[in-house]
Amino acid sequence: MRPAENIEKLIKNTKIDTNAKVNEVVLDDTIKAFEKAKSRKSASRQPNIWRIITKSPITKLAAAAALMMAGTIIGLKWFVDGSPAYGITEALELWKNAQTVHIKGWKFLHKDDDTKLQKFPFEIWFDKRNGRFKHWRPHSNRPWSGTYTTETPRYALTVSDGQYIMDTAGYINMDATGYINSDDNSEPPSVSFTKLSPFQQRLRVRTMNPFPAYMDNLNQVKGFTKIGQEQIKNKTVDIWEGIIKPGPVLIKKKLWLSPETGEIVRIFTWSNAEKNSIRWVALSDTDTIEYNVAPPTNCFKTDPPAGHKQINTKETVVEQELADGDPDCKFHSCIGFTLKDGSVIYGWHANNKPNESQAHLFEGLEPGGPLPNLPAKVVGLKPWPAEEGIILEGRHLTFTRKKGKFYEWGIYVSDEKTPERITFGTYKVISKYNFGPRPFFDGRPDSLGQDHELTINSEQEFDIWVRGAMAELSDDGKAPESITYRNVLQLAEKIRNTFNK
């Protein structure tokens, strides 16, 4: 029997002697119970209003009457029929915590000389527990506008078994297994391997998130609204829609999610292709999303596909350096950590003349003092998108050296209260070049986030991840002894106090 029927039966079969004073007390307790339920951490979950109200000093019968009275004021359906069990934020948590996720759908692309969109399939598998993934997708020359220049889109396949990552170059008419299904190509496709160190394998398990990083930001999706319901795949689902800004353009997303299970069953994405006006262009339709399903046999197999030219092999590949991009770039990020006080530890490398030693530039540096006088510096970090004007200023913390390369580990602190890490997507990197115009670096760090930034909330996490990363980039495999959780928090507070003088 439904809660509403229980209440109705109770009231019909009972005489309730009330007066104006009792009514006022009853209704007041009812409203307070309603407001208490609304203020709970997960307001979209169905609260047990009946249980809350019956804890009142009034009788259960009076409480039942109060429910019926309150129905005319605040809407009885809200708490007897129940609001959706899952809203969009709970759905994101469910997705993030899934151990395996399978995603299929369509990418919308068009030829460079034609504006007519065509759809092409893509497929992704994630095995978070073991740090494995498989991504098969059509290649776009300009992702935001979805263009390709070949006769048909080239496809790329990236597979990781947890230790090795296999990448195939974009290739025309390659199927989801990575094998050639057409001989229309004049040159054979290539395949290359990347090897992850044990630390990087653990890092990938920790940071792997099948949901796009910009959608994992709860501050981004808080403006999403429920616009209706629909039957899809034999389920009644809620439809949510909203606009976010993960990069240079606006992104609009429509999500279909089950209020009963919290599963997101479909996502449609558009981008705004115009800088000065709104013209939505379809990017993708993810029409298959499965949680905690067993991947196919050999799904994460990293054997080179037949007919591919091997750039390297598993036997000859060198372990990948800890970096956010190509480690051969002479100015690049390594990894960053946001501490519970809002300060950030950020490791980076800058040397436009790699054949020359930088040892002398790191002599005499003090924790909390100026950054080393390198040819390029990361002088600040800016939470983005977040409140305007907040910049974390960089100071020296320590350095490490591996195979002749020096890595600066800066500590970045703001004189203002920084927003909670969950409320913004990434840090914009503020760089400074010390020798006139930008020297030749083959790249530069632009942002810190996604796969190369972690939030640290305890001493144990600090030892595992911060000290672990420093050891990863040290010849002796050890982090500097002075870099401890307590010492760094004290240093950050000391730096913060200097801003107020």
C-alpha positions as CSV (number, residue, x, y, z in Angstrom):
1,M,0.0,0.0,0.0
2,R,1.3,3.5,-0.9
3,P,2.1,6.0,1.8
4,A,-0.8,8.3,0.7
5,E,-3.2,5.3,1.1
6,N,-1.9,4.6,4.6
7,I,-2.4,8.2,5.7
8,E,-5.9,8.3,4.2
9,K,-7.0,5.1,5.9
10,L,-5.6,6.2,9.2
11,I,-7.5,9.5,9.1
12,K,-10.8,8.0,7.9
13,N,-10.8,5.4,10.7
14,T,-9.9,7.8,13.6
15,K,-11.5,10.6,15.3
16,I,-9.1,13.5,15.7
17,D,-10.2,16.2,18.1
18,T,-8.3,19.4,17.1
19,N,-8.5,23.0,17.9
20,A,-6.8,26.1,16.5
21,K,-3.9,25.9,18.8
22,V,-3.2,22.2,18.0
23,N,-3.6,22.9,14.3
24,E,-1.0,25.6,14.5
25,V,1.5,23.4,16.4
26,V,0.9,20.5,14.0
27,L,1.3,22.6,10.9
28,D,4.4,24.3,12.2
29,D,6.0,20.9,12.9
30,T,5.1,19.8,9.4
31,I,6.6,22.8,7.7
32,K,9.8,22.4,9.8
33,A,10.0,18.8,8.8
34,F,9.6,19.7,5.1
35,E,12.3,22.4,5.3
36,K,14.6,20.0,7.1
37,A,14.2,17.4,4.3
38,K,14.8,20.1,1.7
39,S,18.1,21.2,3.3
40,R,19.6,17.7,3.3
41,K,22.8,17.1,1.3
42,S,20.9,15.3,-1.4
43,A,17.7,17.2,-1.8
44,S,16.6,15.3,-4.8
45,R,16.4,12.0,-3.0
46,Q,13.0,11.1,-1.5
47,P,13.0,12.1,2.2
48,N,11.0,10.1,4.8
49,I,8.8,13.0,5.8
50,W,6.5,10.7,7.8
51,R,9.3,9.5,10.0
52,I,10.6,13.0,10.6
53,I,7.1,14.4,11.5
54,T,6.3,11.5,13.9
55,K,9.3,12.4,16.0
56,S,7.4,15.5,16.9
57,P,5.9,15.9,20.4
58,I,2.4,15.7,18.8
59,T,0.6,12.4,18.2
60,K,1.0,10.3,15.1
61,L,-2.7,10.9,14.4
62,A,-2.3,14.7,14.6
63,A,0.8,14.3,12.3
64,A,-1.3,12.5,9.8
65,A,-3.8,15.2,9.8
66,A,-1.0,17.7,9.4
67,L,0.2,15.9,6.3
68,M,-3.2,16.3,4.7
69,M,-3.4,19.9,5.7
70,A,0.1,20.6,4.5
71,G,-0.8,19.1,1.1
72,T,-2.9,22.1,0.3
73,I,0.0,24.4,1.1
74,I,3.2,22.8,0.0
75,G,2.0,20.0,-2.2
76,L,1.3,16.5,-0.8
77,K,2.6,14.8,-3.9
78,W,6.2,16.0,-3.1
79,F,6.5,13.7,-0.2
80,V,4.0,11.0,-0.6
81,D,4.5,10.1,-4.3
82,G,8.2,11.2,-4.0
83,S,10.5,13.3,-6.0
84,P,13.0,11.6,-8.4
85,A,15.3,9.3,-6.5
86,Y,18.3,10.6,-8.6
87,G,19.0,14.0,-10.0
88,I,21.8,15.0,-12.2
89,T,24.5,15.4,-9.5
90,E,23.7,12.0,-8.1
91,A,23.9,10.5,-11.6
92,L,27.3,12.0,-12.1
93,E,28.5,10.4,-8.8
94,L,27.1,7.0,-9.9
95,W,28.9,7.3,-13.3
96,K,32.1,8.3,-11.6
97,N,32.0,5.4,-9.2
98,A,31.2,2.7,-11.9
99,Q,34.1,0.2,-12.3
100,T,33.4,-0.4,-16.0
101,V,31.6,1.8,-18.5
102,H,30.7,1.1,-22.1
103,I,29.8,4.0,-24.4
104,K,28.7,3.9,-28.0
105,G,27.3,6.5,-30.3
106,W,27.8,8.8,-33.2
107,K,30.1,11.7,-34.0
108,F,28.8,14.4,-36.3
109,L,31.4,15.6,-38.8
110,H,31.4,17.4,-42.2
111,K,33.9,17.7,-45.0
112,D,35.9,20.9,-44.9
113,D,34.2,22.2,-48.1
114,D,30.7,21.1,-47.1
115,T,28.5,22.2,-44.2
116,K,26.2,19.1,-44.3
117,L,26.7,17.0,-41.2
118,Q,27.2,13.2,-41.4
119,K,27.3,10.8,-38.5
120,F,30.1,8.3,-37.9
121,P,30.3,5.7,-35.1
122,F,32.5,5.7,-32.0
123,E,33.0,3.3,-29.1
124,I,34.7,3.6,-25.7
125,W,35.4,1.0,-22.9
126,F,36.6,2.0,-19.5
127,D,37.9,-0.5,-16.8
128,K,38.6,1.8,-13.9
129,R,39.7,-0.9,-11.5
130,N,42.6,-1.9,-13.7
131,G,43.3,1.3,-15.4
132,R,42.4,-0.1,-18.8
133,F,40.5,1.6,-21.7
134,K,39.8,1.4,-25.4
135,H,38.8,4.3,-27.6
136,W,37.8,4.0,-31.2
137,R,36.8,7.2,-32.9
138,P,36.7,9.2,-36.2
139,H,39.4,11.9,-36.5
140,S,38.4,15.5,-36.8
141,N,40.8,18.2,-37.9
142,R,39.0,20.8,-35.7
143,P,37.1,19.1,-32.9
144,W,34.8,22.0,-32.0
145,S,33.5,22.4,-35.5
146,G,33.8,18.7,-36.6
147,T,35.6,18.9,-39.9
148,Y,37.7,16.4,-41.9
149,T,39.7,16.8,-45.1
150,T,40.0,13.3,-46.4
151,E,37.5,11.5,-48.6
152,T,36.1,9.8,-45.5
153,P,37.1,10.5,-41.9
154,R,40.2,8.7,-40.7
155,Y,39.7,6.5,-37.6
156,A,42.1,6.2,-34.7
157,L,42.3,3.4,-32.1
158,T,43.8,3.8,-28.6
159,V,44.0,0.9,-26.2
160,S,45.6,0.5,-22.8
161,D,46.1,-2.8,-20.9
162,G,47.1,-0.8,-17.8
163,Q,50.8,-0.9,-18.5
164,Y,51.1,-0.3,-22.2
165,I,49.1,2.2,-24.4
166,M,48.9,1.4,-28.0
167,D,48.0,4.2,-30.5
168,T,47.2,3.7,-34.1
169,A,47.5,6.7,-36.5
170,G,44.3,7.9,-38.1
171,Y,43.3,5.6,-40.9
172,I,40.6,5.5,-43.5
173,N,37.9,2.8,-43.1
174,M,39.4,1.0,-40.0
175,D,36.9,-0.9,-38.0
176,A,36.4,-1.0,-34.3
177,T,39.0,-3.8,-33.9
178,G,41.7,-1.7,-35.5
179,Y,42.0,-3.9,-38.6
180,I,42.0,-2.7,-42.1
181,N,38.8,-3.3,-44.0
182,S,39.7,-1.5,-47.2
183,D,42.8,-1.3,-49.5
184,D,42.1,2.3,-50.6
185,N,45.1,3.6,-48.7
186,S,48.4,4.3,-50.4
187,E,50.4,4.2,-47.1
188,P,50.1,1.7,-44.3
189,P,48.9,3.0,-41.0
190,S,51.3,3.2,-38.1
191,V,51.1,1.9,-34.5
192,S,53.2,3.1,-31.5
193,F,53.5,2.1,-27.8
194,T,53.8,4.0,-24.6
195,K,54.9,2.3,-21.4
196,L,53.6,3.5,-18.0
197,S,55.7,3.3,-14.8
198,P,54.1,1.6,-11.8
199,F,53.4,5.1,-10.3
200,Q,51.7,6.2,-13.5
201,Q,49.7,3.1,-13.6
202,R,48.4,3.8,-10.1
203,L,47.8,7.5,-11.2
204,R,45.7,6.4,-14.2
205,V,43.5,4.2,-12.0
206,R,43.0,7.2,-9.6
207,T,42.2,9.7,-12.3
208,M,40.3,7.7,-14.8
209,N,36.9,9.1,-15.3
210,P,34.7,8.1,-18.3
211,F,32.6,11.2,-17.9
212,P,34.0,14.2,-19.8
213,A,36.1,16.2,-17.3
214,Y,34.1,19.4,-17.7
215,M,30.9,17.5,-16.8
216,D,32.4,16.2,-13.6
217,N,32.4,19.7,-12.3
218,L,29.3,20.1,-10.2
219,N,29.5,23.8,-10.4
220,Q,29.1,23.5,-14.2
221,V,26.0,21.4,-14.1
222,K,24.2,23.1,-11.2
223,G,22.5,25.3,-13.8
224,F,21.0,22.3,-15.6
225,T,17.3,22.0,-15.5
226,K,14.8,19.2,-15.9
227,I,12.7,19.9,-19.0
228,G,10.5,16.8,-19.2
229,Q,10.2,13.0,-19.3
230,E,10.3,10.4,-22.0
231,Q,10.1,6.7,-22.6
232,I,13.4,5.4,-23.9
233,K,14.7,1.8,-23.9
234,N,11.6,0.6,-21.9
235,K,12.4,3.2,-19.1
236,T,10.8,6.4,-18.0
237,V,13.6,8.9,-17.9
238,D,14.0,12.5,-17.0
239,I,15.4,14.9,-19.5
240,W,17.9,17.4,-18.3
241,E,19.5,20.2,-20.3
242,G,22.1,22.9,-19.7
243,I,25.0,24.9,-21.1
244,I,28.6,24.7,-20.0
245,K,31.9,26.3,-21.1
246,P,34.8,23.9,-20.9
247,G,36.9,25.7,-23.5
248,P,36.8,28.5,-26.1
249,V,33.2,27.8,-27.1
250,L,29.9,27.0,-25.4
251,I,28.7,23.5,-25.1
252,K,25.0,22.5,-24.7
253,K,24.1,19.0,-23.4
254,K,20.8,17.2,-23.1
255,L,20.9,14.1,-20.8
256,W,18.3,11.4,-20.4
257,L,18.6,9.8,-16.9
258,S,16.6,7.3,-15.0
259,P,15.3,8.7,-11.7
260,E,14.9,5.2,-10.4
261,T,18.5,4.0,-10.9
262,G,20.5,7.1,-11.6
263,E,21.8,5.7,-14.9
264,I,22.4,8.2,-17.7
265,V,21.1,6.4,-20.8
266,R,21.7,9.0,-23.5
267,I,23.6,12.2,-24.0
268,F,23.3,14.6,-27.0
269,T,25.9,17.4,-27.3
270,W,26.0,20.6,-29.4
271,S,28.7,23.3,-29.6
272,N,28.4,27.0,-30.4
273,A,30.5,27.3,-33.6
274,E,30.2,31.1,-33.8
275,K,32.2,33.5,-31.6
276,N,29.8,36.4,-31.6
277,S,26.5,34.6,-31.9
278,I,24.7,31.4,-30.8
279,R,24.5,28.8,-33.6
280,W,24.3,25.3,-32.1
281,V,26.0,22.5,-34.2
282,A,25.6,18.9,-33.3
283,L,28.8,17.2,-32.0
284,S,27.7,13.8,-30.8
285,D,24.9,11.5,-29.9
286,T,25.9,9.0,-27.2
287,D,23.0,6.6,-27.4
288,T,24.4,3.6,-25.6
289,I,25.7,3.9,-22.0
290,E,26.2,0.7,-19.9
291,Y,27.5,0.5,-16.3
292,N,29.4,-2.3,-14.7
293,V,29.2,-4.7,-17.6
294,A,31.8,-7.3,-18.5
295,P,34.1,-6.1,-21.4
296,P,34.4,-8.5,-24.4
297,T,37.3,-11.0,-24.4
298,N,40.5,-9.3,-25.6
299,C,38.9,-5.9,-25.4
300,F,42.1,-4.4,-24.0
301,K,44.5,-6.4,-26.1
302,T,47.5,-4.4,-27.2
303,D,48.9,-6.6,-30.0
304,P,49.6,-4.5,-33.1
305,P,46.8,-4.8,-35.7
306,A,47.7,-6.5,-38.9
307,G,49.0,-4.3,-41.7
308,H,50.3,-1.6,-39.4
309,K,53.8,-0.2,-39.5
310,Q,55.3,-0.3,-36.0
311,I,57.1,2.8,-34.8
312,N,58.4,0.9,-31.8
313,T,57.6,-2.3,-29.8
314,K,56.8,-3.2,-26.3
315,E,60.4,-4.5,-25.9
316,T,62.0,-1.3,-27.2
317,V,59.7,1.4,-25.8
318,V,61.1,3.6,-23.0
319,E,58.9,4.4,-19.9
320,Q,56.9,7.5,-20.4
321,E,58.1,10.6,-18.5
322,L,55.5,12.0,-16.1
323,A,54.1,14.8,-18.2
324,D,50.8,16.3,-19.3
325,G,51.8,16.1,-23.0
326,D,54.9,15.3,-25.1
327,P,57.8,15.0,-22.6
328,D,60.1,16.0,-25.4
329,C,58.7,19.6,-25.2
330,K,61.2,21.8,-23.4
331,F,58.5,23.6,-21.3
332,H,55.8,21.3,-19.9
333,S,53.7,20.4,-16.9
334,C,54.4,17.2,-14.9
335,I,51.7,17.0,-12.2
336,G,49.8,19.2,-9.7
337,F,48.2,18.7,-6.3
338,T,45.5,20.8,-4.6
339,L,45.8,20.7,-0.8
340,K,42.9,21.1,1.6
341,D,43.8,24.7,2.3
342,G,43.5,25.7,-1.3
343,S,47.2,25.9,-2.0
344,V,48.7,24.0,-5.0
345,I,52.0,22.0,-5.5
346,Y,52.9,22.1,-9.1
347,G,55.8,20.3,-10.8
348,W,57.0,21.6,-14.2
349,H,60.1,21.6,-16.4
350,A,61.5,24.5,-18.6
351,N,64.8,24.3,-20.5
352,N,65.1,25.6,-24.1
353,K,68.7,24.4,-24.3
354,P,68.5,20.8,-23.0
355,N,72.2,20.1,-23.6
356,E,73.1,22.8,-21.1
357,S,73.0,22.0,-17.3
358,Q,70.6,24.0,-15.1
359,A,72.3,23.0,-11.8
360,H,73.5,26.5,-11.1
361,L,70.0,28.0,-11.4
362,F,68.8,25.9,-8.4
363,E,71.6,26.7,-6.0
364,G,70.7,28.6,-2.9
365,L,66.9,28.5,-3.4
366,E,64.8,28.6,-0.2
367,P,61.3,27.1,0.3
368,G,58.9,30.0,0.1
369,G,61.4,32.1,-1.8
370,P,61.4,33.2,-5.5
371,L,61.1,30.7,-8.3
372,P,64.4,29.7,-10.0
373,N,65.5,32.0,-12.8
374,L,64.7,29.6,-15.6
375,P,64.2,30.6,-19.2
376,A,60.4,30.2,-18.6
377,K,58.4,30.2,-15.3
378,V,54.9,29.3,-14.2
379,V,54.4,32.3,-12.1
380,G,50.7,31.8,-11.3
381,L,47.6,29.6,-11.5
382,K,44.1,30.9,-12.1
383,P,41.0,28.8,-11.2
384,W,38.9,28.5,-14.3
385,P,36.0,29.1,-14.7
386,A,35.7,30.7,-11.3
387,E,35.5,34.0,-9.6
388,E,37.4,36.8,-11.4
389,G,40.7,38.0,-10.1
390,I,41.8,35.0,-8.0
391,I,45.4,34.1,-8.8
392,L,47.6,31.7,-6.9
393,E,51.1,33.2,-6.9
394,G,54.1,30.9,-7.3
395,R,56.9,30.4,-4.9
396,H,59.7,27.9,-4.8
397,L,59.2,24.7,-2.8
398,T,61.8,22.2,-3.9
399,F,63.3,20.6,-7.0
400,T,64.2,17.2,-8.3
401,R,66.6,15.9,-11.0
402,K,66.4,12.9,-13.2
403,K,68.6,11.9,-16.2
404,G,70.0,15.4,-16.3
405,K,66.6,17.2,-16.4
406,F,65.7,19.5,-13.5
407,Y,62.1,19.8,-12.3
408,E,60.8,22.8,-10.4
409,W,58.2,22.1,-7.7
410,G,56.4,25.3,-6.9
411,I,53.9,26.1,-4.3
412,Y,51.0,28.3,-5.4
413,V,49.1,30.4,-2.8
414,S,46.4,33.1,-3.1
415,D,45.9,36.0,-0.7
416,E,42.1,35.4,-1.2
417,K,40.0,32.5,-0.2
418,T,40.1,30.1,-3.2
419,P,36.9,28.4,-4.3
420,E,36.4,24.7,-3.4
421,R,38.2,22.5,-6.0
422,I,35.0,20.8,-7.0
423,T,33.5,24.1,-8.1
424,F,35.8,24.8,-11.1
425,G,37.2,22.7,-13.9
426,T,40.9,23.5,-14.2
427,Y,43.7,25.9,-13.5
428,K,44.8,28.3,-16.2
429,V,48.6,28.4,-16.3
430,I,50.2,31.9,-16.2
431,S,53.7,31.8,-17.7
432,K,56.5,34.3,-18.0
433,Y,59.5,34.2,-20.4
434,N,62.7,35.6,-19.0
435,F,64.6,36.3,-22.2
436,G,62.5,38.6,-24.4
437,P,60.0,37.0,-26.8
438,R,59.0,33.4,-26.2
439,P,62.0,31.1,-26.9
440,F,61.8,27.9,-28.8
441,F,60.2,25.3,-26.4
442,D,58.1,23.1,-28.7
443,G,55.1,23.8,-26.5
444,R,54.1,25.2,-23.2
445,P,51.8,24.4,-20.3
446,D,48.4,25.9,-20.8
447,S,46.2,24.4,-18.1
448,L,46.5,22.1,-15.1
449,G,43.7,19.6,-14.4
450,Q,42.0,16.5,-15.7
451,D,44.5,13.5,-15.7
452,H,47.5,15.4,-14.1
453,E,46.0,17.0,-11.0
454,L,44.8,15.5,-7.8
455,T,43.1,16.8,-4.6
456,I,45.0,15.8,-1.5
457,N,43.0,15.7,1.8
458,S,45.3,13.8,4.2
459,E,48.8,13.1,5.2
460,Q,48.5,9.5,3.8
461,E,47.4,10.8,0.4
462,F,50.3,13.3,0.5
463,D,52.9,10.6,1.0
464,I,51.4,8.4,-1.7
465,W,50.9,10.9,-4.4
466,V,52.9,14.1,-3.8
467,R,56.0,12.4,-2.5
468,G,55.5,9.6,-4.9
469,A,55.5,12.0,-7.9
470,M,58.7,13.6,-6.6
471,A,60.3,10.2,-6.2
472,E,59.2,9.4,-9.8
473,L,61.2,12.3,-11.1
474,S,64.3,11.8,-9.0
475,D,67.4,9.7,-9.9
476,D,67.5,8.1,-6.5
477,G,63.7,7.3,-6.5
478,K,63.2,9.4,-3.3
479,A,61.4,12.6,-2.5
480,P,63.2,15.4,-0.5
481,E,62.9,14.6,3.2
482,S,61.7,18.1,4.1
483,I,58.6,17.8,1.9
484,T,56.0,16.6,4.4
485,Y,52.3,17.3,4.7
486,R,52.6,19.4,7.8
487,N,55.7,21.4,6.6
488,V,54.0,22.3,3.3
489,L,50.8,23.4,5.0
490,Q,52.7,25.6,7.4
491,L,54.8,27.1,4.6
492,A,51.6,27.9,2.7
493,E,50.2,29.7,5.7
494,K,53.4,31.6,6.2
495,I,53.3,32.7,2.5
496,R,49.7,33.7,2.9
497,N,50.4,35.9,5.9
498,T,53.1,37.8,3.9
499,F,50.4,38.9,1.5
500,N,48.5,40.6,4.3
501,K,51.3,42.8,5.4
